[in-house]
């Protein structure tokens, strides 16, 4: 092996290791005016759980901006720049009024859209309030989450509504977990399913389950909004194929963490829908909905009471664990934060199992550069008249005993059949989707 130009690639080469490698600013920096920051501002993002809104304002930091979220006494929600436009006092100390938020310092009152409603220390005839505005962003409340749009007003898209919400006989809990690292390394965890076989299925660990210890076959499919990363495992006389859906830029629909691979199921929907929202360059919030139903979780392992601020009901997401315990039994948080505040991509050595990570970075880079060049982001289109967007994340477990021949190629073919059926099912009415997928899969299996 020639190490003349790269001498660190040899035994005991630590002395030669490059010291000048830096994070990728194009994808990791998120403040105003940065390439990724301007791109991400073209989307709606959940910024808090509704349950976090009380009688006092909620200080937030999102995309590198200091903000304050509040609900006035009339029930309206507003998201304002945190420093009052009058004299710069934090509106985190503001007082919600019947309409708007009143600054504690001089009483100037700001409406949810940033209009100045009152300047009580000015003369009665003053028209100053007509010319002063507080920085403000549009918000929308949906199913226990507050979404914000922080981009150019002329490019504001409709808030996307996904078909995963409102599933029959399903209850939903919200969660929001603050993670002390860059947004991209948290988001990439969702398109890196190979880690589940090692991080989440170690012997003696508080793992997802034995079936996850089987190193899966892996593939990647494109969807209209992003990717499905496929993992397929042989488990006894069953074939379990999972599709975790990544929606550009920072959303994922992930199936159930407690799958056993023992019971046949077809098109088992996502158990949690989460966004990774940058707080700033070195922090993010992992926020979304956790779905519960007997179909998703027949063993009843899920627990809505364990979902909320900085907690969710499956291993690996705990915040503030004892360092000794975390070192002995690390989970996702430790693996993500352990990469450093901002992971240095130039120091990585990626393999074939990292194809999802590579594809995600390529797509994001293309879109970041498109926005920088002045292009507008095209909103996703629904195949259905009501505008609801389809989701593709799913678990499918089929009873298919082993047979002779190339088992790997057969598993790959089964996975492709299942997930191609899931993607093409959007041509059907939403209520008939599941039945259509099952029919197509059963018919396709007969020829494999």
Protein Blocks (a to p, Z undefined) as FASTA:
>chain_A
ZZklmmmlcghilmmpcfkbccdfklmpccehiaklmmmmmpccdfbdfklpcfbdcddd
eehiacdddddfkopacdddfbdfklopafklpccdfbocddfklopacdfkopafbdfk
bcfklcklmmgccdddddddeehiacddfbdfkloccddddfkgopahiacddddddddb
dfklmmmmmmmmklmmmmmmcghiacfbjklmpccdddddddfklcaddddddehjaccd
dddddddfkbccdddfkbghlagcehiacfbdcddddfblmbccddddddddfklmmnop
acfklgcehiafbehiaghiafklmmmmccfklmmmmnojbdcfklpccdfklmmmmmmm
mmmmmmmmmmmnopacdddddfbfnlpacdfbdcddddddddehjfklmmmmmmmmmmmm
mmmmmmpcfklmmmmmmmmmmmmmmmZZ
